[in-house]
Amino acid sequence: MASGINSSPYIRKTAENNGIIINDTIFAELDKIQQLADQFFDKIEKRLVEFDDRITESELDLGNFKWYYSDSKDRLEKVKEGNLGYPDFDLERCSSFLAAKRLYLTKNKSSLRIRPANSPFPTTITLLEDEKIFLNIKKSLFAVGGYKKAKKAIRLKDCSVCARLTSTRVKSCANEFYNHRQLNRIKGVVRLIGATQYSDKKKSEIPKFEIFQKLYTGDLKSVEEELNAHQKRELAKKLIKNLARIEKIGIHRDIKLENILVDEEMNPYFGDFGTFEFRGSISDKQVGTRNYFPPEYYHPDQNNYKKHDVWSMGITLLRLFSKKKPLWANLPTEQQIDIVNNLNADWMIEYDLLDAKYLAPIIIEMLRLDPNSRITANNAAQEIEPERQTYRDNQQTLAGYLEKLEFKSCSDEERCSCAKQLATIAMIAQRSSRPIMFKSPIFPEGLSFVFKKNGPPIVRKDPN
């Protein structure tokens, strides 16, 4: 917009051209008047520009609100239609309310946690940055572990039910969230969605931390009884490979059945990264679950905790396949230390690992007492296929031995099963310092196989 016209020079020029003499005082007064006019026009111009900006911003907000309203309504309709366990609500009011809050977050980069008393929604809603919106589900507690409670919430983005972990131990929970966020893109790690800190003033002034993550079928402990031998082997292979990926970044330090979650297809995922430590900053703190502590924890002079996860994974797989806890499980600390300190090198051979087949020797190498002799997760992952081939070769060789024996009445299926068991025993014997004897119900009376670390199996017949 044009400002005031500067008339003083024009009047002076006109007067000179016509021979008219005007006092300088008059021109000084004209200049003052001109300055006041310029200031006036500048103010008007500035006000009009501000007014235009307000109109533009208002129109923009209205357009965004309409879009947010339409999008919120579409998503909330899916919540109503889906069988997600969420109570009934007023669709129009909730859509308008949610649209307004989403519009607010576009200008204020923060998070909102709104209780039912302050909104038309029947439960608490949480809005995080990047359009992460959650509707809490009432009475949905499904797990309590460590310092966290696990409940359910609806993630509005895809109308899926997710897990909502809450804790009053804000520092520990925030540390877990930070660690987990660094690992969130690694295959085999529980998928993290978001987190927020809040204080529920209605119940307590104590601050809480809340983590939202993908909801899984359950933890490995809760589903292990439902798994057959093949499913256990497939799951164990994936766990070893997942651990190899984590090992490159740091150590988990609390691997156990309860901290491994599985989906509907029985794919495993590591969770609970509260004790995780990154490479380069690994401390000598004794953290985790005592039943899964490696032997070096009881020998501080060794000070080698880098293979903690490998030992814990070995114990986890030992329990999964043998269905037995280690000898020292749940005993007082002093008794645990005494048992672990007196274990012999082949202590794990006493557990039934026949269902593990070609994974049995890898589990044994994971449970070496000396951390320097213990296999790494990366090497364990690389050994899976070679050990599988060795197992197949052993099975064919031992099937040939069985053909030469006079069996009791048995089916081909029973013979095949026996050959598989012998193939596993042969692989375990290669890791043992003492011979292993094996008998089968289908063997002739008094006959057994003896496997040694080196050399072919010996067929032994009891003279009695």
SETIFI-76738 format. One record per residue (C-alpha): residue number from 1; y, z, x. Coordinates in Angstrom, 3 decimals, decimal comma. Each point is the difference from the previous one (the first is absolute). Layout:
    n        yy        zz        xx
  NUM         Y         Z         X
...
//
This chain:
    n        yy        zz        xx
    1     0,000     0,000     0,000
    2     3,549    -0,854     1,314
    3     2,304     2,852     0,927
    4     3,802     0,158    -0,644
    5     2,291    -2,913     1,134
    6     2,126     0,824     3,065
    7     3,455    -1,031    -1,345
    8     2,308     1,505     2,693
    9    -0,195    -2,892     2,562
   10     0,430    -2,554    -2,818
   11     3,251     1,625    -1,244
   12     1,394     0,233     3,556
   13    -0,686    -3,722     0,662
   14     1,535    -1,108    -3,315
   15     3,145     2,053     0,624
   16     0,490    -1,467     3,487
   17    -0,410    -3,584    -1,271
   18     2,743     0,563    -2,574
   19     2,421     1,793     2,346
   20    -0,385     3,338    -1,765
   21     0,143     3,120     2,126
   22    -2,188     2,901    -1,181
   23     0,206     3,485     1,490
   24    -3,019     1,055     2,141
   25    -0,207     3,191    -2,018
   26    -0,893    -2,064    -3,051
   27    -2,812    -1,730     1,927
   28    -1,301     3,381     1,167
   29    -0,188     1,138    -3,612
   30    -1,737    -3,241    -0,960
   31    -2,609     0,598     2,757
   32    -0,714     3,502    -1,353
   33    -0,440    -1,400    -3,484
   34    -2,346    -2,644     1,425
   35    -2,132     2,632     1,767
   36    -0,334     2,017    -3,197
   37    -1,024    -3,150    -1,878
   38    -2,606    -0,840     2,639
   39    -1,471     3,507    -0,204
   40    -0,123    -0,243    -3,783
   41    -1,811    -3,341     0,030
   42    -2,426     1,255     2,699
   43    -0,953     2,970    -2,177
   44    -0,555    -2,218    -3,023
   45    -2,114    -2,408     2,045
   46    -2,118     2,850     1,446
   47    -0,590     1,524    -3,442
   48    -1,065    -3,350    -1,431
   49    -2,442    -0,583     2,884
   50    -1,521     3,472    -0,516
   51    -0,258    -0,683    -3,716
   52    -1,759    -3,316     0,657
   53    -2,462     1,790     2,339
   54    -0,749     2,618    -2,644
   55    -0,668    -2,670    -2,580
   56    -2,323    -1,835     2,403
   57    -1,911     3,200     0,944
   58    -0,316     1,025    -3,637
   59    -1,357    -3,404    -0,961
   60    -2,450     0,191     2,921
   61    -1,195     3,494    -1,031
   62    -0,494    -1,177    -3,557
   63    -2,112    -2,925     1,182
   64    -2,082     2,230     2,278
   65    -0,450     2,582    -2,745
   66    -1,286    -2,647    -2,399
   67    -2,511    -1,176     2,613
   68    -1,107     3,559     0,842
   69    -0,336     0,798    -3,690
   70    -2,168    -3,056    -0,662
   71    -2,155     0,644     3,086
   72    -0,375     3,723    -0,764
   73    -0,966    -0,748    -3,581
   74    -2,673    -2,496     1,074
   75    -1,542     2,518     2,393
   76     0,184     2,926    -2,397
   77    -1,670    -2,111    -2,697
   78    -2,954    -0,428     2,371
   79    -0,107     3,777     0,461
   80    -0,144     0,392    -3,785
   81    -2,714    -2,635    -0,353
   82    -2,071     1,173     2,960
   83    -2,418     2,893    -0,235
   84     1,684     1,939     2,814
   85     0,093     3,486    -1,476
   86     3,767    -0,023    -0,540
   87     1,474     1,597    -3,177
   88     1,877    -2,044    -2,597
   89     3,747    -0,610     0,474
   90     3,002    -1,798    -1,535
   91    -0,110    -3,437     1,622
   92     3,643    -0,973    -0,682
   93     1,550     3,264     1,158
   94    -2,200     0,253     3,089
   95     0,660    -3,628     0,951
   96     3,780     0,500    -0,240
   97    -0,152     3,279     1,905
   98    -2,151    -1,453     2,763
   99     2,209    -3,103     0,291
  100     3,083     2,197     0,493
  101    -1,718     2,048     2,709
  102    -1,245    -3,113     1,798
  103     3,540    -1,401    -0,067
  104     1,261     3,295     1,423
  105    -2,457    -0,191     2,901
  106     1,246    -3,459     0,986
  107     3,338     1,626     0,910
  108    -1,264     3,388     1,173
  109    -2,806    -0,341     2,524
  110    -1,874     3,193    -0,794
  111    -2,836     1,238    -2,187
  112    -0,017     1,538    -3,469
  113    -2,441     2,446    -1,553
  114     0,789     0,576    -3,679
  115    -1,697     2,615    -2,155
  116    -0,808    -0,625    -3,708
  117     2,818     2,361    -1,047
  118     2,497    -2,448     1,479
  119    -1,521    -3,275    -1,171
  120    -1,717    -1,607    -3,013
  121    -3,266    -0,206     1,965
  122    -2,727     2,532    -0,907
  123    -0,761     0,751     3,685
  124     1,855     0,121     3,305
  125     0,950    -3,386     1,445
  126     0,681    -0,717     3,676
  127     2,069    -2,924     1,275
  128    -0,076    -0,794     3,711
  129     1,691    -2,718     2,003
  130    -1,396    -3,549    -0,099
  131    -0,692     0,205    -3,739
  132    -2,820     2,555     0,286
  133    -0,194     1,699    -3,396
  134    -2,619     2,558    -1,054
  135    -0,807     1,697    -3,309
  136    -1,837     3,302     0,414
  137    -3,164     0,499    -2,054
  138    -0,338     3,467    -1,530
  139    -3,030     2,209     0,740
  140    -1,377    -2,480     2,521
  141    -0,967     2,319     2,877
  142    -3,149    -1,462     1,579
  143    -0,194     1,541     3,481
  144     1,275     2,929     2,054
  145    -0,399    -0,020     3,749
  146     1,732     1,566     2,969
  147     3,615     0,526    -0,981
  148     0,250    -2,776    -2,623
  149    -0,766    -0,496    -3,670
  150    -0,977    -3,477    -1,172
  151     1,140    -1,170    -3,418
  152     0,480    -3,405    -1,604
  153     3,019    -2,165    -0,773
  154     0,608    -3,515    -1,311
  155     1,586    -2,450     2,406
  156     2,231    -2,119    -2,208
  157     0,036    -3,034     2,302
  158    -3,538    -1,019    -0,950
  159    -0,774     2,641    -2,660
  160    -2,742     1,477     2,172
  161    -1,009     3,636     0,312
  162     0,694     1,442     3,454
  163    -0,491     3,371     1,685
  164     2,881     2,482     0,196
  165    -0,379     2,639     2,719
  166     2,307     3,030    -0,176
  167     0,485     2,928     2,352
  168     2,430     2,831     0,696
  169    -0,689    -0,360     3,720
  170     2,778    -2,532     0,361
  171    -0,020    -0,246     3,790
  172    -3,764    -0,594     0,234
  173     0,026    -2,471    -2,874
  174     3,015    -1,878     1,388
  175    -1,728    -0,232     3,388
  176    -3,127    -1,376    -1,679
  177     2,114    -2,580    -1,836
  178     1,724    -1,070     3,225
  179    -3,329    -0,414     1,835
  180    -1,602    -1,793    -2,924
  181     2,926    -2,402    -0,358
  182    -0,475    -1,185     3,601
  183    -3,650    -0,841    -0,774
  184     0,446    -1,378    -3,505
  185    -0,697    -3,634     0,919
  186    -3,203     0,725     1,901
  187    -3,177    -1,090    -1,740
  188    -2,109     2,937    -1,126
  189     2,914     2,410    -0,524
  190     0,897     1,418    -3,433
  191     2,909    -2,017    -1,429
  192     3,235     1,988    -0,108
  193     2,623    -0,877    -2,660
  194     2,890     2,427     0,452
  195     1,170     3,605     0,187
  196     2,839     2,304    -1,008
  197     1,133     3,595     0,417
  198     1,246     2,011    -2,977
  199     0,550     3,479    -1,390
  200    -1,317     0,786    -3,477
  201     2,670     2,492    -1,057
  202    -1,620     0,659    -3,368
  203    -3,093     1,507     1,629
  204     1,088     0,951     3,503
  205     2,754    -0,542     2,535
  206    -2,622    -0,702     2,690
  207     0,330    -3,629     1,174
  208    -3,012    -2,280    -0,359
  209    -1,113    -3,238     1,579
  210    -1,668    -2,727    -2,016
  211    -2,038    -2,925     1,352
  212    -1,103    -2,968    -2,093
  213    -3,009    -1,996     1,171
  214    -2,662    -2,325    -1,362
  215    -2,640     1,652    -2,189
  216    -3,605    -0,402     1,162
  217    -3,371     0,632    -1,638
  218    -0,518     3,246     1,915
  219    -0,688     1,465     3,416
  220    -3,197    -0,660     1,915
  221    -1,343     3,481    -0,668
  222     0,200    -0,495    -3,766
  223    -1,836    -3,356     0,005
  224    -2,532     0,369     2,845
  225    -2,844     0,893    -2,373
  226     0,538    -3,259    -1,899
  227    -0,363    -2,211     3,092
  228    -3,250    -1,671     1,017
  229    -0,961    -0,545     3,652
  230     1,423    -3,541     0,129
  231     3,347     1,100    -1,460
  232     0,192     2,835     2,526
  233    -0,551    -2,397     2,907
  234     2,635    -2,439    -1,259
  235     2,445     2,840    -0,513
  236    -0,769     1,472     3,441
  237     0,623    -3,358     1,714
  238     3,406    -0,294    -1,656
  239     0,868     3,583     0,925
  240    -0,780    -0,591     3,668
  241     2,101    -3,183     0,040
  242     2,859     1,732    -1,836
  243    -0,096     2,856     2,510
  244     0,184    -2,502     2,868
  245     3,303    -1,287    -1,443
  246     1,440     3,504    -0,315
  247    -1,215     0,941     3,490
  248     2,385    -2,562     1,519
  249     2,982     1,865    -1,469
  250    -1,002     3,659     0,111
  251    -2,501     2,590    -1,229
  252    -0,512     1,244    -3,557
  253    -1,456     3,412     0,973
  254    -1,388     0,842    -3,443
  255    -2,623    -2,616    -0,859
  256    -2,515     1,292    -2,534
  257    -1,662    -1,038    -3,258
  258     2,870     1,409    -2,083
  259     2,674    -1,987     1,884
  260    -1,704    -3,359    -0,493
  261     0,760    -1,662    -3,343
  262    -1,971    -2,871    -1,514
  263     0,913    -2,663    -2,550
  264    -2,149    -1,481    -2,767
  265    -1,719    -2,330     2,475
  266    -0,788     2,922     2,324
  267     2,454    -1,088     2,687
  268     1,089     3,062     2,032
  269     3,577     1,016     0,839
  270     1,305     2,774     2,235
  271     2,482     2,400    -1,578
  272     1,792     3,294     0,746
  273     1,951    -0,682     3,205
  274     1,621     3,426     0,259
  275    -1,704     0,702     3,347
  276     0,351    -3,535     1,399
  277     1,461    -0,375     3,486
  278     1,165    -3,204     1,653
  279    -1,163    -1,191     3,399
  280     2,227     1,373     2,705
  281     0,734     3,206    -1,905
  282    -3,487     1,471    -0,493
  283     0,109     3,782     0,301
  284    -2,723     2,539     0,766
  285     0,400     1,712    -3,387
  286    -3,238     0,826    -1,799
  287     0,539    -1,505    -3,440
  288    -2,339    -1,405    -2,626
  289    -3,116     1,419    -1,684
  290    -2,147     2,373     2,041
  291    -3,379    -1,483    -1,028
  292     1,148    -3,292     1,533
  293     1,494     1,427     3,217
  294    -1,295    -1,734     3,161
  295    -1,643     2,164     2,713
  296     3,000    -0,421     2,329
  297     2,048     2,111    -2,432
  298    -2,018     2,975     1,196
  299     0,632    -0,885     3,657
  300     3,783    -0,151     0,480
  301    -0,477    -0,769     3,696
  302    -1,349    -3,439    -0,936
  303     3,240    -0,788    -1,862
  304    -1,206    -3,407    -1,214
  305     0,669    -0,365    -3,705
  306     0,365    -3,780    -0,100
  307    -3,549    -0,424    -1,343
  308     0,354     2,631    -2,705
  309    -0,109    -2,670    -2,733
  310    -3,174    -1,594     1,370
  311    -1,839     3,341    -0,119
  312     1,302     0,769    -3,508
  313    -1,072    -3,453    -1,165
  314    -3,439     0,571     1,530
  315    -0,363     3,283    -1,919
  316     1,185    -1,728    -3,186
  317    -2,601    -2,782     0,342
  318    -2,696     2,503     0,993
  319     0,619     1,851    -3,258
  320     0,170    -3,234    -1,990
  321    -3,396    -1,314     1,152
  322    -1,975     3,213     0,577
  323     1,539     1,889    -2,957
  324     0,169     3,077     2,229
  325     2,899     1,933     1,461
  326     0,056     0,787     3,724
  327    -1,710     3,230     1,071
  328     3,280     1,846     0,494
  329     1,611    -0,976    -3,319
  330     1,832     2,785    -1,852
  331    -1,051     2,707     2,466
  332     2,477     2,499     1,480
  333     1,971    -1,374     2,928
  334    -1,848     1,988     2,675
  335    -3,395    -1,194    -1,254
  336     1,230    -3,584    -0,170
  337     1,189     0,157     3,594
  338    -3,305     1,520     1,111
  339    -2,088    -2,707    -1,716
  340     2,142    -2,899     1,237
  341     0,003     1,330     3,561
  342    -3,808     0,144    -0,016
  343    -0,710    -3,425    -1,477
  344    -2,289    -2,215     2,054
  345     0,885    -3,611     0,719
  346    -2,368    -1,339    -2,687
  347     0,984     2,431    -2,752
  348     0,839    -2,797    -2,469
  349    -3,542    -1,466     0,258
  350    -1,202     2,814    -2,266
  351     1,861    -1,544    -2,946
  352    -1,542    -2,736    -2,148
  353     1,877    -3,216     0,785
  354    -2,634    -2,479    -1,205
  355     2,312    -1,298    -2,761
  356     2,668    -0,740     2,617
  357    -2,303    -2,575     1,679
  358     1,981    -1,910     2,682
  359     2,939     2,414    -0,366
  360    -2,123     2,978     1,114
  361     0,497    -0,578     3,763
  362     3,761    -0,370    -0,516
  363     0,149     3,301    -1,891
  364    -1,925     1,642     2,840
  365     2,504    -1,324     2,553
  366     2,842     1,358    -2,134
  367    -1,514     3,473     0,201
  368    -0,344     0,344     3,757
  369     1,018     3,509     1,047
  370     1,976    -1,197     3,019
  371     3,151    -1,822    -1,208
  372    -0,048    -2,138     3,146
  373    -3,463    -1,294    -0,961
  374     0,890    -0,435    -3,662
  375     0,532    -3,549    -1,226
  376     3,460    -1,125    -1,147
  377     0,581    -1,216    -3,549
  378     0,860    -3,463     1,298
  379    -3,247    -0,256     1,997
  380    -1,954     1,354    -2,964
  381     1,430    -2,761    -2,203
  382    -0,942    -2,625     2,591
  383    -3,565     1,351     0,246
  384    -0,817    -0,416    -3,702
  385    -1,172    -3,627     0,099
  386    -1,922     0,237     3,327
  387    -1,810     3,108    -1,263
  388    -0,787    -1,791    -3,235
  389    -1,634    -2,842     1,928
  390    -1,973     2,475     2,123
  391    -1,211     1,655    -3,189
  392    -1,237    -3,344    -1,380
  393    -1,801    -0,815     3,242
  394    -1,654     3,424    -0,011
  395    -1,067    -0,468    -3,600
  396    -1,761    -3,294     0,770
  397    -1,714     1,428     3,083
  398    -1,210     3,111    -1,802
  399    -1,166    -2,011    -2,995
  400    -2,342    -1,734     2,464
  401    -1,366     3,370     1,128
  402    -0,642     1,019    -3,587
  403    -1,994    -3,156    -0,726
  404    -2,579     1,051     2,589
  405    -0,633     3,366    -1,634
  406    -2,500     0,781    -2,717
  407     2,240     1,379    -2,705
  408    -0,858     1,962    -3,051
  409     0,423    -1,842    -3,241
  410     3,697    -0,940    -0,054
  411     2,270    -2,805    -1,151
  412     1,924    -2,478     2,145
  413     3,177     1,729    -1,132
  414    -1,249     3,323     1,393
  415    -0,869    -1,642     3,312
  416     3,443    -1,594     0,197
  417     1,656     3,343    -0,738
  418    -2,090     1,647     2,718
  419     1,030    -2,679     2,530
  420     3,671     0,672    -0,801
  421    -0,474     3,723     0,545
  422    -1,741    -0,617     3,311
  423     2,805    -2,352     1,085
  424     2,551     2,757    -0,630
  425    -2,098     2,614     1,834
  426    -0,296    -2,362     2,975
  427     3,797    -0,313     0,206
  428     0,494     3,765    -0,282
  429    -2,588     0,569     2,747
  430     2,048    -2,164     2,362
  431     2,768     2,633    -0,285
  432    -2,315     2,997     0,301
  433    -1,123     1,807     3,129
  434    -3,328     0,944    -1,564
  435    -2,768    -1,981    -1,768
  436     0,095    -0,335    -3,783
  437    -3,204    -0,046    -2,035
  438    -0,181    -1,655    -3,407
  439    -2,714     0,115    -2,662
  440    -0,161    -1,901    -3,260
  441    -2,100     0,645    -3,133
  442    -1,345    -3,555     0,251
  443    -1,286     0,457     3,575
  444    -3,732     0,484     0,556
  445    -1,058     3,638     0,203
  446     1,239     1,737     3,174
  447     2,037    -2,972     1,240
  448     3,627     0,202     1,104
  449     2,572    -1,941     2,009
  450     1,682     1,570     3,020
  451     3,311    -1,463     1,168
  452     1,525     0,627     3,413
  453     3,371    -0,906     1,442
  454    -1,404    -2,909     1,972
  455    -3,063    -2,084    -0,677
  456    -1,944    -1,087    -3,089
  457    -1,220     2,459    -2,659
  458    -3,297     1,763     0,588
  459    -2,574     0,076    -2,791
  460    -1,662     3,387     0,150
  461    -3,054     1,121    -1,923
  462    -0,785     3,642    -0,535
  463    -3,580     0,622     1,243
  464    -0,487     2,571    -2,748
//
